[in-house]
């Protein structure tokens, strides 16, 4: 089957570097011996595991374990077939560890049944298992069966492997001394496929990866023939032709178990509650370094929430967070001059992180004195406006002050006004999430997180509120709350809110991409969507009373961004954001995932002038 090259590239990036060693680079084969094992879990299921053991290991030269568990394949398979790279970066590879890679339950060569974001269980018998018990059992087996290890284990992973790392923290194995969940899922209701329960349609092409069970051991992807074929370079055409979410599900994914689960669980019920890792993150007693990207379109909330939860529940943990100007997992690959989409952020940023932060973290805790602190910042956060790293002793910073920007007659003011702004929302003519039509063919969304938003300004279904030109720098650092007071002529509505940095009209960037008009650029800094149905409870949707003033409050996720002197701060609000997110029919339904075109309801929506955006500003 032919897959569009951009989809294939992103797919291979997700799977990681699993190719056989390049003939020109024989470091791994020269320095490691590869062994493959089926490691038994407590319920008898065996998990396929590759172990790369340094050739100079001995009783006098012992090494720790550094492990990644993944659902994305640990290829190449075969003890004579070697990976080109080991570990999260080249510096750790050359420092040498016992590198361990494992296919999780139900994936590729491992036994068992695959479950998306496997729920934690109450362990009443030896056969009660989850991903944390599999982590524990794997470490225990490695300690007993791989000679000359130093008795310490660490784990890492990005994206789904980031979830396996985060849940592996709960194993609480005494040998596990360092964990680095990177771009991890923390709560499936707010990561990846859903944002506050609204389905992320931009993920539509990924479902073959997660929703097709294998029937036998597989050393290659068994689901490739279920991918949706590209129909045009204009990726928007596919979504226009698809119709509603219900139409797309019935046409492409009726036999996909994961898509079926999502479609049938529109509320935060037991299915989603079991897939929230955060309530279980208690009594963490080892070193944790959580890593994320400010422009991660897939898992931005996961790293922030995992760090904050451990900070609250586990005072004994050596808890660190790193947030850089990265898209999903982009800290793993150096690109030299670092751009996200069209915006330049500096040089060699990934190398700085890998060499000075990640390598230092693992080397200290796995090869040094585990009881001592590694000397890393509590919070290393990249300021995406000032374009520089900032260190904080706590996060959110204690010296940040809450300030409200009120949404008043097209402006952002420091006090509430009277009256309201109004727009007309038509689900049949939705606000686009991007004007880059090729991007809609992508495997997962990426560029929109910092994209120029000028294409949305002036639409009758988009409200825009903008400050005057700033006379001094203002730095946001911490959480953002949208506190909207709305009224709609319909019984339901979504609210998409964007925080935007408007560049000066004479702006000249340090580095630029050809063809981009940077003066007056409207760079999106942060955004989020909220279904009004969940304004009071996400467990059960609640209809709006038409034309009644109603509060809809929600978090936009965090930001560390300095709006520079000469720039302007802008907020955009709409009720459609398509095809990034599935369309709300604007008619209250028990399950809006199965809305038809006949359910689509046009609405006049008011945003009152006492609505505000609450931010944390550094003083």
N, C-alpha and C positions, 0 to 999 in steps of 0.2 A: 504494500500500500504506500502511496506517495503522501508525505506530510509536508506542508509548507516549511521552508527552511527555518523561518524564525521560530515556529513552534518546536521544531526538532532541536534547535540550538538550546532553547530554554529548558526543554525536557532533559537534554543531556547534562545541562548545568545542575539540574535538580538531582540527577542520579549521581553526580560527583565524578571524580577522576577514577574510573574503574577500568581503564584500558590497560592492556599489557605494556610492559616497560618498553619505551622507545630504545631502539638499538644504540642511539647516541648517548643515552643517559642510563647507565647500568648501576647507579648508586644503590638502589634497593636490592637488586639481585647480588651485587658484590658484598653487601654488608648485612643481609638478612637471610635467614632460612625460613621458608614458608611451610606451615603445617595446617592441615584442615581437620576439623573434628566435628562430630555430632555430639553436642553437650546436652546431657539429660536434665530436664527440669523436674521439679518435685512431683508433677502429675504424670511423668513418663514421656511427655512430648520432648523430642530432641530438636535442638536448634543448631543450624549449620553455622560454623564459625571458622574464620581464617585467622591464623596467628602468625605474625612476622616477628621472628626472634633474632636479636642481634647475634652475629656470628662470634663476637668476642665476649659473649656472656660466660660467666664462670662463677665459682663460689666466691672468688675475690673481686669480681666485677659484676655485681648484680644490677638488674634493671627493674623499674616499675612498669605496670601495665597502663596503657592509654587506649581506651576502648570507645568504639562507636557502634551503636545498634541502629539498624535502619530497615525501613520497608522498601528501599529503593535499589536493592541488590548490592552484594559485596563482590561482584565480578572484578577481575576474571577468576573463573573457577578452575581448579586443578593446581596441584602443588608445584608444578613447573611453570605456571603462569603468574607473573608478578605485576602488581600495580606499578604505575609510573611514579606515584607519590604516596607517601604515608603520613597520616596525622593531619592536623588542621593547617600546618604550614611547613615550609621547607626547613626552617630553623630547628623546629622540634624534631623533624625527621633526621636531620644531620646530628643532633644531640643524641639521638637513639633512645628508643623505648621498646618495650614489648608491645607492638601495635596489634590490637584485636579488632576484628570486624565481624559483625553477626547479623544474619538475616533474622528478623523478628518472626514471631508465630504467623504461619500461614503465608509467608512470602518467600518466593524463589525456592531455595533448596531446603528451607526449614519445614518441619512438620507443623500440624495444628491448623487452626482456623483464624483468619485475619479479622480483626475488629478495629474499626476506625476509632482512634483515641480511646484505647481500651480502658473501661472504667476501673477504678479502684474497688476492691472487694473487702468485706470483713472476713478475715482469715480464720475460719472455724475448724477446718480440717487441712491436712497436708496437701490435698488436691485443689484447694482454693488458690487460684493463681491470678496474677495481673502482671503488668509490665515491671513493677518494682520487684516482685518475687523472681521474675526471670532474670533481672539484673543481679539480684543477690545470688541466685543459684549459679549464674555464669561466673561471677567473681570467685565464689567459693571453689568451683571446679578448677578455675585457672590457677589459683593459689596452690592447690594440691597436686596439679598435674604438669605444670610448666616449671621446670627446675630453675633454680638460681634467680628467682624473682626477689625483689627486696621487700615484699609484703605490703606494698602500696598500690592502689589503683586509682586512676582518674578516668573521667569520661567527658566526651564532647559530642556535639552534633548540631547541625543547622537545619532549620525548618522542621519537617517531621522528625528527623533524628534529634532535633532540639527538644521536641516533646519527650522522646525516649530518654534523653539526658535528664530533663526536669523531673520526670516521674521516677527515674532511677535514683534520684536523691532520696526518695522515700524508702529505698531498700535499707538504708541505714546500716550497711555492712561496715564493720569496724575497719576494714582495709580501704574503704572508699574515702579518700581524703580531699579530692578536688573534682568539682563538676563545673562544666561550662555549657549551659544551655544557650544556644545561639538562634535567634529568630524562632523561639519556641511557641507552640500553641499553649495557652494556659486555660482558656475557656472557649469551647467551640462556638458558643453563642456570640462571641465577639472577635474571633480570629478566622482568617481564611474565608470560609464559605458563607459566613453570616456576619453582619454588623448590627448589633442590637436587634438581632432576629431577622433583619432584612436580607434576603438571598442575594449573594454577589454573583450576578449573571456573568460577569467577566471571567469567572472560573469555569464556564460551561464546558470548555474543551478538555478539562482535566479529569472528568469523572471516570473514564475507562481505567485510569491508574488506580483509583481507590475503590471501585465498585464491582469488580469482577473477581470472583474467587478462582483460584487455581484448583485443579483436581489431581495433580501429581507434582513431584519435584520439578522445578523449572530453573534452568540456567539462563533463560532469556525471557523478555517480557511477553507474556502469553495473551495480553489484552490489546495488542497493537491493531488488530483488524476492526476494533470497535471505535477507533478514533473518528471524529467528525471530519469529513473532507473539506478542504478549502474550496469555496465556490467562486471567489473573485478576489482580486487585490484590494478591492473596497470591502473591508471587513464588516462595515456597517450593513452591507447588503444581506449578509447571512442572518443578522438579527432581525432585520425588517422582514425577510422572507419567513423566518421561523414563527413569527406570531407571538402568542403569549407564552409565559413560562410553562403553562399546562400543555400547550401545543408542542413545545420543544421536548418536554419530558416524554410525552406519548410517542413522538416521532423517533427519538434517538435513544432514550434511556429507560424504557419501560422495564427492561430486565437488569438494570443496574441497581444492586441492592442499596448502595449508599445514597444515590439520588432518590430512591423510593423512600428511604428513611427520612431524608430532609423534607420531601414533599408532604409526608404524612405527619410531621411534627412541627406545626407552625408556631406553637407556643413553647415557653421555657418549661417543659414538662420533665418527667423523670428521665427521659432519654437524654436531654441536654444537661440536666442537673448532674447526672453521673459522669458527664464529660467535662466537668469543671474541676481542674486540678487544684485550684487555689485553696479550698477548705482543708485539703490534706497536707499542705505545706506547713507543718508544725515541728518544733523541736529539731530543726536542722542544726547539726553540730560540726559540719566540716566547711571547707572553703567553697564558695559558689561565686562564679563570675558570669553574670548574665550579659549577653551581647545582643544589640539590635541596631537597626538602621532607621534614621528619621524618615527615610523615603521608602520604607518597606511596605509595599501595598498589600502584603499577605499577612504578616504577623508583627504589627507595630505594638498592639496592646499587650501581647504575651510577655515580652521581656520586661516592660514597665511594671506590669502587675505581679509577676513572679518576684522581682526585686522588692517591691513594696510590701508584698505579703511576708516574705522571709524577714524583712526588716522589722515588721510588727510582731511576728510570732516566735522568732528564733534569735534571741540576743547573743547566743553563743556562736552563731555562724559568722564566719569571716565573709561578709556579703559585699560584693562589688557589682556595679553596673557600668557598662560602656555603651554609649549611643553615638554613632558616627553618621556622616552624611551619605549613607549607603542605601541602595536598594536591597532587595531580599538576598542576603548572603554575600553581598558584593565585597565584603571585607576579606574574603578568601582569595581574591584575585587582584593583583596590582594592575592598574591601568595607566600608571604614569601621571599624566594630567587628569585629575579626577573630576569627571562630570557626572551629574545626574541629569539625564535627559539633556537639556540645553544649558544648564547652569554649572559653572566651574566653581569648585570648592578648594582646590589646592593641588599640590603635587605629592605623590607617594604616600597617600593617606593610609592605604591598606598595609603597606610595608611598615609604617610607623606603629600601627596597631599590632601587627603580627610580631614584630621584633621586640618592642618595648613593653607590651602589655600581655599578650597571649602567651608568648614564650616564657616570660618572667613568671607568670602565674603558675604554669604547670611545672617548670623547672624547680621553683621554690618549694611547692607543696609535695611534689612527688620525689624530688631528689635532695631536698634540703630539710630544714627543721620545720616539721608540720605545725608545731605548737606556736611558732612565731608568725607574726604577720608578714606578708610578702612586701609590704611597703607600697602597695598600689593605692591610687586614689579611691575613696569611697564611691565617688561618682565621677566618671570621666565622660563629659558630655560635649559634643561638638556644637558650637553656636553656628547655626546655618545662615545667619544674617551677617555676623561679624566675620565668619569664615575662619574660626580658630577653635582649638580645644580649650575647654574650661574645666577646672577641677572644683568639686564641691565636697565639703565635709559631711554633708547630708543632702538627701534629695527626696522631695523638692527642697530647694535651699531655704534655710530658716530665715534668711534676711529678705525673702520675697514677700511683697505686700499685695493683697488682693485688691484689684481695681475693676470697676465695671464700666464698660463702654456701652452706652445706651443707643439703641437703633431708632433714630429719630429723623424722619423726613429725608432719607438719603444720606444722612451724616452720622458719624459716631461722636457722641457727646458724653460729658461726665455727669449729666443729670437727666432724669426721665422727662419726657414730654407728654403732651396731650395728643389724642387722636391716634391714627394708625396709617400704615402703608398697606397697599392691597395689590394682589396679582391674580391672574387667571391661569389656572392649571388644568391642562387637558392631557390625560394619559395617552390619547391617540397622537399627540404631537409633543413628545417629551423633550426636555432639555438634554442635550447631548453631554456626555461626560468628557469628551475630547473632540478636537477637530482633526486628529490624526487618524484617518480612516484605515491606514495599514495596521495601526496598533490593535485594532479590533480583531485581527486575525491571530493575535498573540495567544500563547498557552496560558499565561496568567497576566493580569495587569501589572504595569510597572511605571511607565513614564508619567502618568497622570498626577502622581504625588507632588511634582514640582512644576507642572505644566502651566503655560501662559493661559490665563482665564479670560482674555479679552473677547474671545468668541461668544461668551455668555452675556456680556454686558449689553444692556439695551433691549433684551428680550422682554416681552410683556409678562412672562412667567418667571422672571428672575428679579428679586429685589437686591439692590446694591446700596451699601452704606459705607462712606469713605470719610476719613479725617482730612483736615487741612494738611498742607505740607508740613512735615515735622521740623521743628526748629532745633531739636536735639535728639540724640539717640535714645531709644527706649527698648529695654531688654525684657522679653517675656521668658520666664523660666519656671516650668511646672505645669500644673493642670489647667485646663480650660473648660469652663462650663457655659453651655448655651442655656440661657434662662428666657425662654420665649413665652409670650402671652399671645395666643392666636385665637382666631375664630374662622371656621370654614363653613361654607354652605353645604358641604358634603358630610357624610358620617365617618369618614376616615381620611387620613392624609399622612404622607411622609414629610420630613423636614430635613433637607440636606443643607448643611452650613459649611461655608468655606472661609478660612482666614487667609488673606492675601496680602502680599508685600508688593505695592505699586512702585515701580522704579521711576526715577526722575526722567524728564523728557529729554535730557541731554546725557543720559547714562552711557558710559563706555566701559564694558567689562575688561578685566585683565586678559582673559582668554575667551574666545567666542567660537561659535559654530557658524559655518557659512549659511547665509540666507535667513538668519534669525534677526528680527528687529528687536533689539534690546531696549531702546528708549521707550518708556511707558509700559514696559513688560509687567504683566500682572501675575507674579509668581505665587502659586498656591503654596502655603506654608503648612496648613493643617486642615483637615476636613473630617466630617462624619455625617452619618444619616441616622435618623430616628423615626420609627413608625409611631404615630400618635397613639395608636391602639395600646402601646405598652407604657404609656406615660405614668400610670399608677401602679402597674404590676406587669412584669414580663411573663408571669405564670398564666395569665388569662387576659386576652385582648378585651378592650372596652371601647365601644363606639363613641365618637364625638356627638355631642348634641349640636345639630346644625345652628350656626350663627351665634353660638354661646361662647363668650370669652373663656379660654381654657389655658392652663399652664402646661407647657411641655418643656421639661428640663432634662438635659443630658450632657455627658462629657464628650468633648471633642478629642480626647487623648492629649498627651503632653506635647510640649514644645520647648526648645531652647533656641530662641531666635531674637537677634537684635534688629529692630527696624531702624535703619540709619537716618541721620539727619538728611533732609531733602527728599526722603521717601514718603509714602502715605500708607496707612493701614486701611484695609478694606474688608468688609464682610459681604458675602453673597449668600442669598437664601433662595431655595427653590423646593418644589415638591416632587420633582422627577430628576433622575440623574442616571441616564440610560445611554448605552447598555451596560454600564458598570454594575448597576443594581437593577433587579427586577422591578417592574412597575407596580406600584400600589394602585388598585383599581379606583381608590377614593370612595368606594362603597364598602361599608363594614361587612365583612364575611367571617364566618368561623374559621375558614381556611383560605386566605387570599392567594395561596400558591396555585389554587385551581380556578382562579378567576378566568372568565372568558371575555372576549371583546365586548359582549353585551353588558358585562358588569362595569365596564369603564365609565366613570362618572366625572364630568367636568365640574370644576369648583372655583368659586371666588374665595380667596383666602386672605385674611387680614393678619398682619403682624403689628401689634400695638406698640406705641412709642415708649412704653415702660418695659419693653423687652431689653435684655442686655446680654453681653458676652463678658463673663467674669474671667479675668486672667491674673496670673501671678507675675508681678513686675519686680525686678531686682532694684534695690535701693542702694 
